[in-house]
């Protein structure tokens, strides 16, 4: 646990990719929770109540991680932080593009 965390919040995503993603439906205002497997499956993430597509909101964009220097399709907060003082580090949670 880093940054003074006492308990890991499954939707925080600061020090590791979140195991769950939340999407609020703009149509019916329902809060939808998706597991990491659902988000990375390649299928659209649909609202569980009305069927609206929440992919833009839920599926993260691939980016070049500042922590590891690798492309990650399910990044955490360290990916947009500062580059480590001693250079890129090994990230055990890196999700490479398919």
Backbone bond lengths (Angstrom), bond angles and torsions (degrees), N, CA, C in turn:
res aa  C-N    CA-C-N  psi(-1)  N-CA   C-N-CA  omega(-1)  CA-C   N-CA-C  phi
1 X - - - 1.449 - - 1.530 108.51 -
2 X 1.288 116.28 126.32 1.453 120.68 -178.85 1.520 110.65 -115.40
3 X 1.299 114.80 172.28 1.462 122.59 176.96 1.523 113.16 57.89
4 X 1.320 116.87 31.74 1.439 120.86 175.28 1.520 115.12 74.43
5 X 1.325 118.46 16.66 1.466 120.95 179.89 1.528 109.63 -67.68
6 X 1.307 116.63 138.42 1.456 121.33 175.71 1.523 110.83 -98.55
7 X 1.324 115.94 -31.57 1.452 122.03 -177.32 1.526 108.06 -143.39
8 X 1.315 117.40 137.58 1.464 120.18 -178.10 1.530 110.36 -78.40
9 X 1.320 116.03 123.74 1.458 121.93 175.55 1.532 106.91 -91.44
10 X 1.338 119.31 122.83 1.459 121.03 -174.67 1.534 115.44 -66.16
11 X 1.321 118.95 -7.86 1.458 120.56 177.76 1.528 112.32 -117.41
12 X 1.327 117.92 10.90 1.466 122.23 -178.16 1.527 111.27 -70.28
13 X 1.325 117.95 -64.92 1.458 122.50 176.87 1.508 116.72 79.34
14 X 1.336 119.81 16.00 1.460 120.60 -179.49 1.523 112.77 -76.35
15 X 1.331 117.49 -46.50 1.468 119.57 -175.17 1.522 113.39 -105.62
16 X 1.314 117.80 -10.44 1.461 122.14 176.89 1.524 108.20 -155.07
17 X 1.326 118.19 157.90 1.469 119.48 178.20 1.522 110.55 -61.06
18 X 1.297 116.03 141.54 1.463 120.06 -177.94 1.526 111.43 -70.06
19 X 1.341 117.72 137.08 1.457 119.70 175.72 1.527 111.81 -72.49
20 X 1.314 117.11 -17.64 1.463 122.57 179.95 1.527 109.70 -132.67
21 X 1.321 116.25 143.37 1.472 122.58 174.42 1.517 107.83 -117.41
22 X 1.320 115.93 143.11 1.459 121.83 -179.46 1.520 109.07 -111.89
23 X 1.317 115.76 136.99 1.456 121.75 175.22 1.513 109.79 -133.16
24 X 1.323 117.18 125.82 1.462 121.50 177.28 1.519 108.12 -97.22
25 X 1.318 116.31 121.74 1.449 121.84 -177.49 1.530 110.23 -70.96
26 X 1.333 117.93 124.37 1.463 119.98 178.54 1.529 112.79 -72.22
27 X 1.332 117.19 -19.79 1.465 121.13 -178.25 1.524 112.09 -81.72
28 X 1.336 116.62 -55.73 1.471 120.02 -175.32 1.525 113.33 -108.28
29 X 1.327 117.68 0.15 1.468 123.90 177.75 1.527 114.24 65.00
30 X 1.324 117.83 21.05 1.457 121.96 178.80 1.519 110.28 -82.39
31 X 1.325 116.54 139.01 1.463 122.44 175.26 1.531 107.41 -87.76
32 X 1.333 116.48 121.23 1.463 122.39 -178.62 1.522 109.02 -112.54
33 X 1.316 116.81 136.49 1.459 121.81 179.05 1.523 107.76 -117.17
34 X 1.339 115.60 129.76 1.460 121.76 -177.40 1.528 109.50 -121.28
35 X 1.325 116.80 137.62 1.456 122.00 174.88 1.527 109.17 -74.70
36 X 1.303 115.98 157.76 1.473 122.03 -179.77 1.527 111.37 -54.37
37 X 1.327 117.38 -40.66 1.467 121.63 -180.00 1.527 111.54 -61.28
38 X 1.336 116.87 -39.23 1.466 121.13 179.09 1.529 110.70 -65.93
39 X 1.315 116.36 -40.24 1.466 121.18 -178.22 1.525 111.00 -68.04
40 X 1.334 117.31 -40.03 1.468 121.60 -177.05 1.527 113.74 -87.36
41 X 1.321 118.45 -1.26 1.468 121.53 -175.13 1.530 113.61 -68.72
42 X 1.337 117.59 -21.08 1.455 120.35 -176.88 1.516 112.62 92.67
43 X 1.315 117.11 -9.93 1.461 121.77 177.11 1.525 109.52 -83.93
44 X 1.332 117.61 153.55 1.466 118.65 176.92 1.528 110.26 -66.17
45 X 1.323 115.75 144.62 1.463 120.64 176.74 1.521 107.36 -93.82
46 X 1.324 115.19 108.22 1.452 121.77 -175.12 1.520 110.64 -100.98
47 X 1.334 115.03 149.39 1.462 121.45 175.43 1.523 107.66 -61.79
48 X 1.311 115.84 134.01 1.461 120.28 -177.35 1.523 112.55 -75.55
49 X 1.336 117.31 -12.36 1.463 120.08 179.41 1.521 111.97 -100.32
50 X 1.351 117.19 -52.32 1.470 119.28 -173.81 1.527 113.76 -109.39
51 X 1.343 118.29 -11.02 1.456 120.84 177.69 1.515 115.44 85.80
52 X 1.336 118.31 8.77 1.469 121.13 178.11 1.529 109.78 -67.09
53 X 1.315 116.98 146.82 1.458 122.26 -179.14 1.525 109.82 -80.70
54 X 1.335 116.94 119.11 1.460 122.81 -179.75 1.528 112.10 -108.84
55 X 1.334 117.11 18.01 1.456 121.57 -175.47 1.526 112.97 -58.48
56 X 1.330 117.93 -41.27 1.470 121.00 -179.84 1.522 111.19 -60.29
57 X 1.306 116.57 -33.53 1.447 122.73 -176.40 1.526 112.59 -84.14
58 X 1.323 116.98 -35.15 1.459 121.60 -169.86 1.529 113.70 -98.11
59 X 1.321 117.90 -40.92 1.465 120.63 -175.13 1.528 109.44 -80.95
60 X 1.352 117.18 117.57 1.464 119.90 -178.38 1.524 111.70 -70.37
61 X 1.313 115.91 153.84 1.462 122.39 177.71 1.533 109.36 -83.83
62 X 1.317 116.62 141.28 1.462 120.95 176.05 1.521 108.88 -67.30
63 X 1.332 115.57 141.52 1.459 119.16 178.33 1.513 111.04 -149.85
64 X 1.318 115.07 164.92 1.460 121.24 176.77 1.520 107.16 -82.54
65 X 1.309 116.91 117.02 1.465 123.11 -174.62 1.525 110.92 -75.18
66 X 1.335 116.84 128.79 1.465 121.69 177.50 1.516 111.98 -73.31
67 X 1.329 118.80 -19.15 1.459 121.88 -179.57 1.525 111.52 -81.87
68 X 1.352 116.63 -46.60 1.470 120.08 -175.21 1.524 114.03 -104.69
69 X 1.330 117.48 -19.65 1.456 120.65 -176.48 1.515 112.92 80.13
70 X 1.330 117.87 8.26 1.454 122.80 -179.27 1.521 110.21 -109.44
71 X 1.332 116.31 158.59 1.461 120.58 175.01 1.530 107.51 -75.30
72 X 1.319 116.00 134.89 1.461 121.83 -179.49 1.525 108.46 -130.33
73 X 1.336 116.86 132.77 1.466 120.67 179.93 1.529 112.61 -97.51
74 X 1.326 117.76 -4.82 1.467 122.15 176.80 1.530 107.27 -138.42
75 X 1.343 116.70 67.72 1.467 120.79 -170.67 1.530 114.10 -75.96
76 X 1.323 114.36 160.54 1.460 121.23 174.05 1.533 108.27 -111.78
77 X 1.308 117.29 -172.78 1.458 121.91 -178.05 1.521 114.29 -66.48
78 X 1.332 117.39 -25.35 1.467 119.81 179.48 1.529 111.89 -68.27
79 X 1.324 117.02 -19.95 1.468 120.63 -177.49 1.522 112.32 -68.94
80 X 1.319 117.39 -24.65 1.462 120.63 -179.45 1.525 111.93 -109.03
81 X 1.343 116.58 3.07 1.462 121.15 177.67 1.522 110.60 -78.72
82 X 1.310 114.73 -167.85 1.466 120.53 179.20 1.529 110.41 -72.92
83 X 1.326 115.57 151.69 1.462 120.69 173.76 1.529 106.75 -68.48
84 X 1.331 118.71 132.62 1.469 120.63 -178.45 1.528 112.05 -54.97
85 X 1.323 115.51 146.46 1.460 122.76 -175.27 1.528 112.92 -57.72
86 X 1.323 117.51 -34.07 1.463 120.81 -178.26 1.522 112.30 -102.04
87 X 1.322 117.50 24.72 1.456 121.96 177.88 1.519 112.18 94.15
88 X 1.306 115.10 -178.90 1.458 120.91 -177.33 1.523 110.93 -60.94
89 X 1.333 115.19 146.36 1.454 122.43 -179.23 1.528 109.91 -113.61
90 X 1.313 116.70 161.32 1.460 121.43 175.68 1.520 108.41 -77.21
91 X 1.322 115.93 128.60 1.461 121.34 178.72 1.521 108.51 -109.42
92 X 1.314 116.06 115.81 1.466 120.65 -179.32 1.533 111.70 -74.32
93 X 1.333 117.19 -14.83 1.460 121.36 -176.52 1.531 112.35 -102.66
94 X 1.329 118.89 4.28 1.455 121.50 -178.96 1.518 111.21 -59.19
95 X 1.326 115.54 133.02 1.456 121.42 177.15 1.519 107.26 -113.16
96 X 1.308 116.00 104.89 1.462 121.19 -178.10 1.524 110.68 -74.49
97 X 1.339 117.52 151.29 1.469 120.36 176.67 1.532 110.23 -62.73
98 X 1.323 115.94 150.70 1.474 121.62 -179.06 1.511 109.79 -71.87
